[in-house]
Amino acid sequence: MNLVQSLKSTTQKTLSEWTQKIRDAIQTKQEERINYQTMKEQLLPQLIEAHEKGVSSRELERITGINHTTIARWIREGKKAKEKENVESSPK
């Protein structure tokens, strides 16, 4: 095997390895996104309820380990969605 063939083979192998690593990273990111969404859907009702009872987003952060700004955003989004749902379902 000459030098050119050896380099070509090595390059193809390296590219194949990189391609697989990229595919694996994309798959992992997609799984993380699904897990994040599932966690949000499961926690949101309790977070909204606790917040309405006066528990701060910082206290919820200490309890859940989720950043308080994320919790505040989730609560805000959840309340907006709930209001929108109520407006759409109310009789006209």
N, C-alpha and C positions, 0 to 999 in steps of 0.2 A: 504494500500500500504506500503510495507516495505521499508527500507532504500535503499537497492540495486535497487529495481524497480524505486524508486524515483530518484536516481542518474542516472540511465540508461535513464530515460525519459528526465531528465534535460539535460543530455549530448547530446542526440539525437536532442532535440530542439535547443540547442546551435549550434550544428554542422549544422543543417538545416539553422539557421539564418546566420551563417558564410558563408555557401555555397552560399546563396542568395546574401549576401553583395559582395562576390567575383564576382559572375556573373554580378551584377549591375556595379561593378567597371570595369570589362572587357568591358561591353557594352558601358559605358561612354567613356572609352579610345578609343574604335573603332570609336565612333561618333566624338570625338575630332580629331582623325587622318583624318577622312573624311573631317571635317571642315577645318583643316589645309591645306590639299591638295587642296581643293576647293579655299581657300583664296590665296594660292600660284599661282594656275593656273590663277586666275583672276588678280592678281597684277603683275605677272612677266613681261608681255609685257610693262606695264607702268614703272616698275622699270628699265628695260633694257633701254628703251627710255630715261628716265630721267638721268640715269648714262652716257649714250652716249653723252648727252648734257652737261655733266660736273657736275651734282649734285652728291655730295659725298654720300657714304653709311651712314655716320653719319647724314647728313641732311635728308636723306630718313628715317632714324630711328626716327628723331624728328617728321617728318610728319606722319609716319604710326604707330609708337609705336612698331615696330618690331625691334629687336636687329640688330645692324649694321653688325655683323658678319654673322647673318642669311641672311640678305639682300645680302651681298657680295657673300656668298656661292650660293644663288639662282641665282644671276646674272651670276656667273661663270658657274654654271651648265646649265643655260639657253643658254648661248653663245656657250658652247661646243655642246649642243644638236642641236642648230641651224647650227653650222658648220658641224656637222656630217650629218645632214639632207641635207645640200647643196652639200656635197661631194657625197652622195648617189644618189641624184637626178640629178647631172650633167652628161651630155652625155659623153660616153667613147670613 
